[in-house]
Each structure stands twice: as C-alpha cells, then as structure tokens.
Amino acid sequence: ADPSNPRFVVGAMGPTNRTGSISPDVEDPTARNVDFDELVTAYYEQIVALMDGGCDILMVETIFDTLNAKAAVYAVG
C-alpha cells in the first residue's frame, strides 16, 4: 500500500430479515416478530464486527422499513 494514496474501507450495515413496523400476520396488524431493541442489538453487533475488521466508514443500506433504519442509526450513536 502506498501511504501517499490513502484508501478507506466502507462497511455496509443491514439489512436484517425482520421488519419492525410491518406485521408478519395479515390477520393481526399489531403483531411483530422483532422489537426495536432487538434491531438495535443486531445492528450494533454488525458495527462492532465492522470496526474490529478495520472499517473506516459505516453505511446503512438496503432498508425498506423506516423503523429498521432508525434502529441502525441509533446503534451507531
């Protein structure tokens, strides 16, 4: 590696296989298969692994659920 030409590693966080704001059961719109704290924990584990691996930048990507995106951003903080 040439120190006069620095490079950065971007770590992508997400997506999960769960959605926080949409019910998995059409018969029960209040049902959820994951809660906000579980999502934050999942994203935080990704952050720790990416940072331990030498990541310079974190990127939240491929999230269609705004509650999941909020959990990812919250985990970064």
C-alpha positions as YAML, in Angstrom:
chain: A
units: angstrom
residues:
- id: 1
  name: ALA
  ca: [0.00, 0.00, 0.00]
- id: 2
  name: ASP
  ca: [1.19, 3.45, -0.90]
- id: 3
  name: PRO
  ca: [0.80, 5.82, 2.11]
- id: 4
  name: SER
  ca: [0.65, 8.83, -0.22]
- id: 5
  name: ASN
  ca: [-2.55, 7.39, -1.75]
- id: 6
  name: PRO
  ca: [-4.79, 6.51, 1.22]
- id: 7
  name: ARG
  ca: [-7.73, 4.15, 0.87]
- id: 8
  name: PHE
  ca: [-10.78, 3.78, 3.03]
- id: 9
  name: VAL
  ca: [-12.91, 0.75, 3.87]
- id: 10
  name: VAL
  ca: [-16.70, 1.20, 3.87]
- id: 11
  name: GLY
  ca: [-18.69, -1.28, 5.92]
- id: 12
  name: ALA
  ca: [-22.31, -1.90, 4.91]
- id: 13
  name: MET
  ca: [-24.82, -2.48, 7.71]
- id: 14
  name: GLY
  ca: [-28.02, -4.36, 7.00]
- id: 15
  name: PRO
  ca: [-30.43, -5.49, 6.01]
- id: 16
  name: THR
  ca: [-32.00, -7.80, 8.57]
- id: 17
  name: ASN
  ca: [-34.53, -10.47, 7.71]
- id: 18
  name: ARG
  ca: [-37.09, -8.85, 10.02]
- id: 19
  name: THR
  ca: [-39.19, -5.71, 9.74]
- id: 20
  name: GLY
  ca: [-40.09, -3.65, 12.77]
- id: 21
  name: SER
  ca: [-43.09, -1.72, 11.53]
- id: 22
  name: ILE
  ca: [-44.96, -4.21, 9.35]
- id: 23
  name: SER
  ca: [-46.92, -7.13, 10.77]
- id: 24
  name: PRO
  ca: [-45.97, -10.60, 9.51]
- id: 25
  name: ASP
  ca: [-49.58, -11.67, 10.16]
- id: 26
  name: VAL
  ca: [-52.29, -10.20, 7.92]
- id: 27
  name: GLU
  ca: [-54.90, -11.25, 10.49]
- id: 28
  name: ASP
  ca: [-53.22, -9.28, 13.30]
- id: 29
  name: PRO
  ca: [-51.83, -5.89, 12.23]
- id: 30
  name: THR
  ca: [-50.39, -5.29, 15.72]
- id: 31
  name: ALA
  ca: [-48.24, -8.45, 15.65]
- id: 32
  name: ARG
  ca: [-44.47, -8.05, 15.35]
- id: 33
  name: ASN
  ca: [-41.72, -10.66, 15.11]
- id: 34
  name: VAL
  ca: [-39.00, -8.27, 16.32]
- id: 35
  name: ASP
  ca: [-38.84, -5.21, 18.54]
- id: 36
  name: PHE
  ca: [-36.76, -2.04, 18.34]
- id: 37
  name: ASP
  ca: [-34.23, -3.15, 20.97]
- id: 38
  name: GLU
  ca: [-33.60, -6.42, 19.12]
- id: 39
  name: LEU
  ca: [-32.98, -4.50, 15.91]
- id: 40
  name: VAL
  ca: [-30.57, -2.12, 17.67]
- id: 41
  name: THR
  ca: [-28.69, -5.11, 19.10]
- id: 42
  name: ALA
  ca: [-28.43, -6.75, 15.67]
- id: 43
  name: TYR
  ca: [-27.08, -3.57, 14.07]
- id: 44
  name: TYR
  ca: [-24.73, -2.91, 16.98]
- id: 45
  name: GLU
  ca: [-23.22, -6.39, 16.55]
- id: 46
  name: GLN
  ca: [-22.62, -5.57, 12.89]
- id: 47
  name: ILE
  ca: [-20.97, -2.26, 13.85]
- id: 48
  name: VAL
  ca: [-18.62, -3.93, 16.34]
- id: 49
  name: ALA
  ca: [-17.58, -6.56, 13.80]
- id: 50
  name: LEU
  ca: [-17.04, -3.98, 11.05]
- id: 51
  name: MET
  ca: [-15.00, -1.69, 13.31]
- id: 52
  name: ASP
  ca: [-12.95, -4.63, 14.62]
- id: 53
  name: GLY
  ca: [-12.26, -5.52, 10.99]
- id: 54
  name: GLY
  ca: [-10.81, -2.08, 10.29]
- id: 55
  name: CYS
  ca: [-13.78, -0.31, 8.76]
- id: 56
  name: ASP
  ca: [-13.36, 3.46, 8.31]
- id: 57
  name: ILE
  ca: [-16.92, 4.38, 7.29]
- id: 58
  name: LEU
  ca: [-20.28, 2.85, 8.20]
- id: 59
  name: MET
  ca: [-23.09, 2.79, 5.65]
- id: 60
  name: VAL
  ca: [-26.71, 1.86, 6.35]
- id: 61
  name: GLU
  ca: [-28.04, 0.21, 3.21]
- id: 62
  name: THR
  ca: [-30.95, -1.66, 1.65]
- id: 63
  name: ILE
  ca: [-33.53, -0.88, 4.31]
- id: 64
  name: PHE
  ca: [-37.15, -0.54, 3.22]
- id: 65
  name: ASP
  ca: [-38.53, -0.14, 6.76]
- id: 66
  name: THR
  ca: [-38.02, 3.24, 8.43]
- id: 67
  name: LEU
  ca: [-38.09, 1.71, 11.94]
- id: 68
  name: ASN
  ca: [-35.23, -0.59, 10.95]
- id: 69
  name: ALA
  ca: [-33.32, 2.40, 9.56]
- id: 70
  name: LYS
  ca: [-33.94, 4.30, 12.80]
- id: 71
  name: ALA
  ca: [-32.61, 1.32, 14.81]
- id: 72
  name: ALA
  ca: [-29.47, 1.18, 12.64]
- id: 73
  name: VAL
  ca: [-28.74, 4.89, 13.07]
- id: 74
  name: TYR
  ca: [-29.47, 4.65, 16.80]
- id: 75
  name: ALA
  ca: [-26.99, 1.76, 17.11]
- id: 76
  name: VAL
  ca: [-24.26, 3.89, 15.52]
- id: 77
  name: GLY
  ca: [-24.70, 6.57, 18.19]
...
